[in-house]
Amino acid sequence: MQRYTAEDQIIKDFWDIIHSLPEEQQRRFLFFSTGSDRAPINGLGSLDFVIMKNGEDSDRLPTSHTCYNYLMLPPYSTKEKMRSRLLRAIQESEGFGLQ
């Protein structure tokens, strides 16, 4: 597995997508990727969040390893495809179902 860099276009597109989401969807994304819908007590800057390249462009949804705060993101061919797959992944994530 390989990390993306901040200079990769897919990462710039990814953050554009996340910042354009309403707060509720941003919370769902945080839950999907970290297992919690709340920021750490020291703020999001203290979160060690890693976005890893996951295979090639495909119709697969992004996945996450919540214990390690890893987002496994395929290199989607378009920003629109990435947005569609991200939204589907965060809308259908359930976690462990604990309250």
Chimera marker file (.cmm) of the C-alpha trace (Angstrom):
<marker_set name="trace">
<marker id="1" x="0.000" y="0.000" z="0.000" r="1" g="1" b="0" radius="0.5"/>
<marker id="2" x="1.144" y="3.471" z="-0.796" r="1" g="1" b="0" radius="0.5"/>
<marker id="3" x="0.247" y="6.800" z="0.788" r="1" g="1" b="0" radius="0.5"/>
<marker id="4" x="-0.980" y="9.661" z="-1.317" r="1" g="1" b="0" radius="0.5"/>
<marker id="5" x="0.786" y="12.989" z="-0.906" r="1" g="1" b="0" radius="0.5"/>
<marker id="6" x="-0.801" y="16.384" z="-0.311" r="1" g="1" b="0" radius="0.5"/>
<marker id="7" x="0.257" y="17.359" z="-3.852" r="1" g="1" b="0" radius="0.5"/>
<marker id="8" x="-1.685" y="14.521" z="-5.522" r="1" g="1" b="0" radius="0.5"/>
<marker id="9" x="-4.719" y="15.830" z="-7.419" r="1" g="1" b="0" radius="0.5"/>
<marker id="10" x="-6.912" y="13.099" z="-5.970" r="1" g="1" b="0" radius="0.5"/>
<marker id="11" x="-6.171" y="14.414" z="-2.455" r="1" g="1" b="0" radius="0.5"/>
<marker id="12" x="-6.954" y="17.988" z="-3.451" r="1" g="1" b="0" radius="0.5"/>
<marker id="13" x="-10.235" y="16.745" z="-4.968" r="1" g="1" b="0" radius="0.5"/>
<marker id="14" x="-10.923" y="14.628" z="-1.885" r="1" g="1" b="0" radius="0.5"/>
<marker id="15" x="-10.638" y="17.619" z="0.478" r="1" g="1" b="0" radius="0.5"/>
<marker id="16" x="-12.744" y="19.780" z="-1.875" r="1" g="1" b="0" radius="0.5"/>
<marker id="17" x="-15.455" y="17.131" z="-1.662" r="1" g="1" b="0" radius="0.5"/>
<marker id="18" x="-15.256" y="16.768" z="2.129" r="1" g="1" b="0" radius="0.5"/>
<marker id="19" x="-15.326" y="20.544" z="2.698" r="1" g="1" b="0" radius="0.5"/>
<marker id="20" x="-18.355" y="20.902" z="0.409" r="1" g="1" b="0" radius="0.5"/>
<marker id="21" x="-20.437" y="18.434" z="2.433" r="1" g="1" b="0" radius="0.5"/>
<marker id="22" x="-23.022" y="19.572" z="4.970" r="1" g="1" b="0" radius="0.5"/>
<marker id="23" x="-21.955" y="19.164" z="8.604" r="1" g="1" b="0" radius="0.5"/>
<marker id="24" x="-24.049" y="16.006" z="9.107" r="1" g="1" b="0" radius="0.5"/>
<marker id="25" x="-22.335" y="14.251" z="6.197" r="1" g="1" b="0" radius="0.5"/>
<marker id="26" x="-18.939" y="15.430" z="7.439" r="1" g="1" b="0" radius="0.5"/>
<marker id="27" x="-19.761" y="13.812" z="10.786" r="1" g="1" b="0" radius="0.5"/>
<marker id="28" x="-20.775" y="10.614" z="9.009" r="1" g="1" b="0" radius="0.5"/>
<marker id="29" x="-17.486" y="10.674" z="7.122" r="1" g="1" b="0" radius="0.5"/>
<marker id="30" x="-15.573" y="11.134" z="10.374" r="1" g="1" b="0" radius="0.5"/>
<marker id="31" x="-17.470" y="8.177" z="11.838" r="1" g="1" b="0" radius="0.5"/>
<marker id="32" x="-16.804" y="6.091" z="8.714" r="1" g="1" b="0" radius="0.5"/>
<marker id="33" x="-13.084" y="6.775" z="8.763" r="1" g="1" b="0" radius="0.5"/>
<marker id="34" x="-12.318" y="6.899" z="12.513" r="1" g="1" b="0" radius="0.5"/>
<marker id="35" x="-15.169" y="5.126" z="14.282" r="1" g="1" b="0" radius="0.5"/>
<marker id="36" x="-16.274" y="8.329" z="16.040" r="1" g="1" b="0" radius="0.5"/>
<marker id="37" x="-18.392" y="11.223" z="14.792" r="1" g="1" b="0" radius="0.5"/>
<marker id="38" x="-16.671" y="13.629" z="17.162" r="1" g="1" b="0" radius="0.5"/>
<marker id="39" x="-13.313" y="15.349" z="16.909" r="1" g="1" b="0" radius="0.5"/>
<marker id="40" x="-10.614" y="14.326" z="19.397" r="1" g="1" b="0" radius="0.5"/>
<marker id="41" x="-10.433" y="16.437" z="22.550" r="1" g="1" b="0" radius="0.5"/>
<marker id="42" x="-7.309" y="18.178" z="21.199" r="1" g="1" b="0" radius="0.5"/>
<marker id="43" x="-8.979" y="18.943" z="17.859" r="1" g="1" b="0" radius="0.5"/>
<marker id="44" x="-8.817" y="17.406" z="14.406" r="1" g="1" b="0" radius="0.5"/>
<marker id="45" x="-5.216" y="18.556" z="14.025" r="1" g="1" b="0" radius="0.5"/>
<marker id="46" x="-4.207" y="15.958" z="16.605" r="1" g="1" b="0" radius="0.5"/>
<marker id="47" x="-5.772" y="13.146" z="14.576" r="1" g="1" b="0" radius="0.5"/>
<marker id="48" x="-3.219" y="11.015" z="12.725" r="1" g="1" b="0" radius="0.5"/>
<marker id="49" x="-5.342" y="10.492" z="9.590" r="1" g="1" b="0" radius="0.5"/>
<marker id="50" x="-3.800" y="8.662" z="6.619" r="1" g="1" b="0" radius="0.5"/>
<marker id="51" x="-5.206" y="8.265" z="3.105" r="1" g="1" b="0" radius="0.5"/>
<marker id="52" x="-3.791" y="5.228" z="1.320" r="1" g="1" b="0" radius="0.5"/>
<marker id="53" x="-3.968" y="4.279" z="-2.343" r="1" g="1" b="0" radius="0.5"/>
<marker id="54" x="-6.092" y="1.174" z="-2.700" r="1" g="1" b="0" radius="0.5"/>
<marker id="55" x="-5.717" y="-0.606" z="-6.035" r="1" g="1" b="0" radius="0.5"/>
<marker id="56" x="-6.644" y="0.924" z="-9.346" r="1" g="1" b="0" radius="0.5"/>
<marker id="57" x="-9.672" y="2.930" z="-10.508" r="1" g="1" b="0" radius="0.5"/>
<marker id="58" x="-12.746" y="0.791" z="-10.040" r="1" g="1" b="0" radius="0.5"/>
<marker id="59" x="-16.333" y="0.837" z="-8.914" r="1" g="1" b="0" radius="0.5"/>
<marker id="60" x="-15.291" y="-0.273" z="-5.428" r="1" g="1" b="0" radius="0.5"/>
<marker id="61" x="-16.214" y="1.906" z="-2.495" r="1" g="1" b="0" radius="0.5"/>
<marker id="62" x="-13.545" y="3.403" z="-0.270" r="1" g="1" b="0" radius="0.5"/>
<marker id="63" x="-12.903" y="1.439" z="2.910" r="1" g="1" b="0" radius="0.5"/>
<marker id="64" x="-11.383" y="2.348" z="6.238" r="1" g="1" b="0" radius="0.5"/>
<marker id="65" x="-9.381" y="0.864" z="9.079" r="1" g="1" b="0" radius="0.5"/>
<marker id="66" x="-10.895" y="2.787" z="11.965" r="1" g="1" b="0" radius="0.5"/>
<marker id="67" x="-8.415" y="1.508" z="14.562" r="1" g="1" b="0" radius="0.5"/>
<marker id="68" x="-5.605" y="3.185" z="12.634" r="1" g="1" b="0" radius="0.5"/>
<marker id="69" x="-7.538" y="6.107" z="11.078" r="1" g="1" b="0" radius="0.5"/>
<marker id="70" x="-6.654" y="4.848" z="7.589" r="1" g="1" b="0" radius="0.5"/>
<marker id="71" x="-8.868" y="5.638" z="4.625" r="1" g="1" b="0" radius="0.5"/>
<marker id="72" x="-8.306" y="3.235" z="1.725" r="1" g="1" b="0" radius="0.5"/>
<marker id="73" x="-9.133" y="5.260" z="-1.376" r="1" g="1" b="0" radius="0.5"/>
<marker id="74" x="-8.955" y="3.877" z="-4.914" r="1" g="1" b="0" radius="0.5"/>
<marker id="75" x="-7.547" y="6.371" z="-7.450" r="1" g="1" b="0" radius="0.5"/>
<marker id="76" x="-10.887" y="7.195" z="-9.076" r="1" g="1" b="0" radius="0.5"/>
<marker id="77" x="-10.724" y="8.533" z="-12.617" r="1" g="1" b="0" radius="0.5"/>
<marker id="78" x="-12.927" y="11.563" z="-11.924" r="1" g="1" b="0" radius="0.5"/>
<marker id="79" x="-13.839" y="13.815" z="-9.015" r="1" g="1" b="0" radius="0.5"/>
<marker id="80" x="-17.525" y="13.065" z="-9.605" r="1" g="1" b="0" radius="0.5"/>
<marker id="81" x="-16.906" y="9.317" z="-9.339" r="1" g="1" b="0" radius="0.5"/>
<marker id="82" x="-14.980" y="9.804" z="-6.106" r="1" g="1" b="0" radius="0.5"/>
<marker id="83" x="-17.774" y="11.963" z="-4.667" r="1" g="1" b="0" radius="0.5"/>
<marker id="84" x="-20.388" y="9.367" z="-5.584" r="1" g="1" b="0" radius="0.5"/>
<marker id="85" x="-18.411" y="6.483" z="-4.032" r="1" g="1" b="0" radius="0.5"/>
<marker id="86" x="-17.547" y="8.454" z="-0.880" r="1" g="1" b="0" radius="0.5"/>
<marker id="87" x="-21.158" y="9.464" z="-0.307" r="1" g="1" b="0" radius="0.5"/>
<marker id="88" x="-22.378" y="5.927" z="-0.801" r="1" g="1" b="0" radius="0.5"/>
<marker id="89" x="-19.758" y="4.558" z="1.589" r="1" g="1" b="0" radius="0.5"/>
<marker id="90" x="-20.528" y="7.044" z="4.369" r="1" g="1" b="0" radius="0.5"/>
<marker id="91" x="-24.296" y="6.712" z="3.948" r="1" g="1" b="0" radius="0.5"/>
<marker id="92" x="-24.206" y="2.928" z="4.153" r="1" g="1" b="0" radius="0.5"/>
<marker id="93" x="-21.648" y="2.543" z="6.944" r="1" g="1" b="0" radius="0.5"/>
<marker id="94" x="-22.917" y="1.019" z="10.149" r="1" g="1" b="0" radius="0.5"/>
<marker id="95" x="-19.861" y="0.462" z="12.317" r="1" g="1" b="0" radius="0.5"/>
<marker id="96" x="-20.508" y="-1.998" z="15.124" r="1" g="1" b="0" radius="0.5"/>
<marker id="97" x="-23.960" y="-0.605" z="15.826" r="1" g="1" b="0" radius="0.5"/>
<marker id="98" x="-23.095" y="0.271" z="19.429" r="1" g="1" b="0" radius="0.5"/>
<marker id="99" x="-24.868" y="3.185" z="21.068" r="1" g="1" b="0" radius="0.5"/>
<link id1="1" id2="2" r="1" g="1" b="0" radius="0.2"/>
<link id1="2" id2="3" r="1" g="1" b="0" radius="0.2"/>
<link id1="3" id2="4" r="1" g="1" b="0" radius="0.2"/>
<link id1="4" id2="5" r="1" g="1" b="0" radius="0.2"/>
<link id1="5" id2="6" r="1" g="1" b="0" radius="0.2"/>
<link id1="6" id2="7" r="1" g="1" b="0" radius="0.2"/>
<link id1="7" id2="8" r="1" g="1" b="0" radius="0.2"/>
<link id1="8" id2="9" r="1" g="1" b="0" radius="0.2"/>
<link id1="9" id2="10" r="1" g="1" b="0" radius="0.2"/>
<link id1="10" id2="11" r="1" g="1" b="0" radius="0.2"/>
<link id1="11" id2="12" r="1" g="1" b="0" radius="0.2"/>
<link id1="12" id2="13" r="1" g="1" b="0" radius="0.2"/>
<link id1="13" id2="14" r="1" g="1" b="0" radius="0.2"/>
<link id1="14" id2="15" r="1" g="1" b="0" radius="0.2"/>
<link id1="15" id2="16" r="1" g="1" b="0" radius="0.2"/>
<link id1="16" id2="17" r="1" g="1" b="0" radius="0.2"/>
<link id1="17" id2="18" r="1" g="1" b="0" radius="0.2"/>
<link id1="18" id2="19" r="1" g="1" b="0" radius="0.2"/>
<link id1="19" id2="20" r="1" g="1" b="0" radius="0.2"/>
<link id1="20" id2="21" r="1" g="1" b="0" radius="0.2"/>
<link id1="21" id2="22" r="1" g="1" b="0" radius="0.2"/>
<link id1="22" id2="23" r="1" g="1" b="0" radius="0.2"/>
<link id1="23" id2="24" r="1" g="1" b="0" radius="0.2"/>
<link id1="24" id2="25" r="1" g="1" b="0" radius="0.2"/>
<link id1="25" id2="26" r="1" g="1" b="0" radius="0.2"/>
<link id1="26" id2="27" r="1" g="1" b="0" radius="0.2"/>
<link id1="27" id2="28" r="1" g="1" b="0" radius="0.2"/>
<link id1="28" id2="29" r="1" g="1" b="0" radius="0.2"/>
<link id1="29" id2="30" r="1" g="1" b="0" radius="0.2"/>
<link id1="30" id2="31" r="1" g="1" b="0" radius="0.2"/>
<link id1="31" id2="32" r="1" g="1" b="0" radius="0.2"/>
<link id1="32" id2="33" r="1" g="1" b="0" radius="0.2"/>
<link id1="33" id2="34" r="1" g="1" b="0" radius="0.2"/>
<link id1="34" id2="35" r="1" g="1" b="0" radius="0.2"/>
<link id1="35" id2="36" r="1" g="1" b="0" radius="0.2"/>
<link id1="36" id2="37" r="1" g="1" b="0" radius="0.2"/>
<link id1="37" id2="38" r="1" g="1" b="0" radius="0.2"/>
<link id1="38" id2="39" r="1" g="1" b="0" radius="0.2"/>
<link id1="39" id2="40" r="1" g="1" b="0" radius="0.2"/>
<link id1="40" id2="41" r="1" g="1" b="0" radius="0.2"/>
<link id1="41" id2="42" r="1" g="1" b="0" radius="0.2"/>
<link id1="42" id2="43" r="1" g="1" b="0" radius="0.2"/>
<link id1="43" id2="44" r="1" g="1" b="0" radius="0.2"/>
<link id1="44" id2="45" r="1" g="1" b="0" radius="0.2"/>
<link id1="45" id2="46" r="1" g="1" b="0" radius="0.2"/>
<link id1="46" id2="47" r="1" g="1" b="0" radius="0.2"/>
<link id1="47" id2="48" r="1" g="1" b="0" radius="0.2"/>
<link id1="48" id2="49" r="1" g="1" b="0" radius="0.2"/>
<link id1="49" id2="50" r="1" g="1" b="0" radius="0.2"/>
<link id1="50" id2="51" r="1" g="1" b="0" radius="0.2"/>
<link id1="51" id2="52" r="1" g="1" b="0" radius="0.2"/>
<link id1="52" id2="53" r="1" g="1" b="0" radius="0.2"/>
<link id1="53" id2="54" r="1" g="1" b="0" radius="0.2"/>
<link id1="54" id2="55" r="1" g="1" b="0" radius="0.2"/>
<link id1="55" id2="56" r="1" g="1" b="0" radius="0.2"/>
<link id1="56" id2="57" r="1" g="1" b="0" radius="0.2"/>
<link id1="57" id2="58" r="1" g="1" b="0" radius="0.2"/>
<link id1="58" id2="59" r="1" g="1" b="0" radius="0.2"/>
<link id1="59" id2="60" r="1" g="1" b="0" radius="0.2"/>
<link id1="60" id2="61" r="1" g="1" b="0" radius="0.2"/>
<link id1="61" id2="62" r="1" g="1" b="0" radius="0.2"/>
<link id1="62" id2="63" r="1" g="1" b="0" radius="0.2"/>
<link id1="63" id2="64" r="1" g="1" b="0" radius="0.2"/>
<link id1="64" id2="65" r="1" g="1" b="0" radius="0.2"/>
<link id1="65" id2="66" r="1" g="1" b="0" radius="0.2"/>
<link id1="66" id2="67" r="1" g="1" b="0" radius="0.2"/>
<link id1="67" id2="68" r="1" g="1" b="0" radius="0.2"/>
<link id1="68" id2="69" r="1" g="1" b="0" radius="0.2"/>
<link id1="69" id2="70" r="1" g="1" b="0" radius="0.2"/>
<link id1="70" id2="71" r="1" g="1" b="0" radius="0.2"/>
<link id1="71" id2="72" r="1" g="1" b="0" radius="0.2"/>
<link id1="72" id2="73" r="1" g="1" b="0" radius="0.2"/>
<link id1="73" id2="74" r="1" g="1" b="0" radius="0.2"/>
<link id1="74" id2="75" r="1" g="1" b="0" radius="0.2"/>
<link id1="75" id2="76" r="1" g="1" b="0" radius="0.2"/>
<link id1="76" id2="77" r="1" g="1" b="0" radius="0.2"/>
<link id1="77" id2="78" r="1" g="1" b="0" radius="0.2"/>
<link id1="78" id2="79" r="1" g="1" b="0" radius="0.2"/>
<link id1="79" id2="80" r="1" g="1" b="0" radius="0.2"/>
<link id1="80" id2="81" r="1" g="1" b="0" radius="0.2"/>
<link id1="81" id2="82" r="1" g="1" b="0" radius="0.2"/>
<link id1="82" id2="83" r="1" g="1" b="0" radius="0.2"/>
<link id1="83" id2="84" r="1" g="1" b="0" radius="0.2"/>
<link id1="84" id2="85" r="1" g="1" b="0" radius="0.2"/>
<link id1="85" id2="86" r="1" g="1" b="0" radius="0.2"/>
<link id1="86" id2="87" r="1" g="1" b="0" radius="0.2"/>
<link id1="87" id2="88" r="1" g="1" b="0" radius="0.2"/>
<link id1="88" id2="89" r="1" g="1" b="0" radius="0.2"/>
<link id1="89" id2="90" r="1" g="1" b="0" radius="0.2"/>
<link id1="90" id2="91" r="1" g="1" b="0" radius="0.2"/>
<link id1="91" id2="92" r="1" g="1" b="0" radius="0.2"/>
<link id1="92" id2="93" r="1" g="1" b="0" radius="0.2"/>
<link id1="93" id2="94" r="1" g="1" b="0" radius="0.2"/>
<link id1="94" id2="95" r="1" g="1" b="0" radius="0.2"/>
<link id1="95" id2="96" r="1" g="1" b="0" radius="0.2"/>
<link id1="96" id2="97" r="1" g="1" b="0" radius="0.2"/>
<link id1="97" id2="98" r="1" g="1" b="0" radius="0.2"/>
<link id1="98" id2="99" r="1" g="1" b="0" radius="0.2"/>
</marker_set>
